[in-house]
Amino acid sequence: MTAPVIPKSKKSITLEKEIEVKIRKIQARLIEKTDKSWSMSMVLNMLVTGGLLYTKKMSRSDWQKIRNTIEQKTVSFDDSLITDFVKKIGES
């Protein structure tokens, strides 16, 4: 007897324009550096996975920044935020 086939479901999300622009820049850099195709979903999955792994290294003030961002429903990125994030990951 054959197991029933469960159709895959597609999920969609809506990104804030500012976040989408940053993700597309990361995607472009990956394509340029590796000379391979990188889908938007692959880049997002990598960022989410990195974020989940990074949570063990986050301080209380880092969590507070995230909480404030969620409560205020605003996201603002600058180069220092991304640079600090990369430096923290590199320290481990």
N, C-alpha and C positions, 0 to 999 in steps of 0.2 A: 504494500500500500504506500502511496506517495504522500509525503507531507504537504499540507496546503501551502500554496504560494502566497506570501504576504507582500502586497505591493509596497514599494518604497514610497514614502511620502516626502514631498519637498517642503521645506520650511523657508519662509522668507522673513527678512528683518528689514527695518527701515533705519538707516544711519543718519545721524545729524550730518549736515553738509561739511562741517569742519572736520569731523572724524573721517568721513569718506575721503576727503582730500588727502589727509595724512596717510590713510591706508593705501590709497592709490600711489602715493609717493614711495611708500615702502615696497609695494608691488613692483613699481618701475625699477627701483634699485635692485631688487632680487632678480628680475628679468635681465637687467643689464649685467650684473655681476656673475650670474650663473649661466647665462645664455640658454635658459630654459623657460618654458611657459609656466606661469604661476597664476592660478585662478584667484579671484577675490575671496572665495570661500576658503581656499587653502591658507591664504595670508591671515584671514580672520581666525581660523582654527589655530594657527601657530601663535598668534598674539594672545588668544584666550588661554591656550596651554601654558605659555610663558607667564601669563598673569597669575594663573592658578599655582604654578610652581613658585612664583615670586612671593605669594602671600605669606609664606613661612618666614620671609626675610623682612616683612613690613613692620615698621614701628607703630606705636600707638598714634603718633601724629600723622603718619601716612594714612592710616585708617580714618582718622578724623577728616582729612582732606577729601577722601572719597565720600564720606558721609555728608559733608557740607555740599559737595558737588551734586549729590543726589537730591538733597533737600532743597537746594536752590534751583535745581533743574537747569543748571548752566554748566557748560564745559568750556574751558579756555585752555588752549595749548600754547606754549611758547617753546622755543628751542631749549631753554634751560631745563624744563621739565623732562623732555625726552633725553637730554644729555645726562641728567642726574639718574634717570632710570637705567640707562645703559651702563653708567659707572657702577651703580649698585649691583647690577647683575654680574658685571665683570669682577667684582670684589670677591665673589664666592668661589 
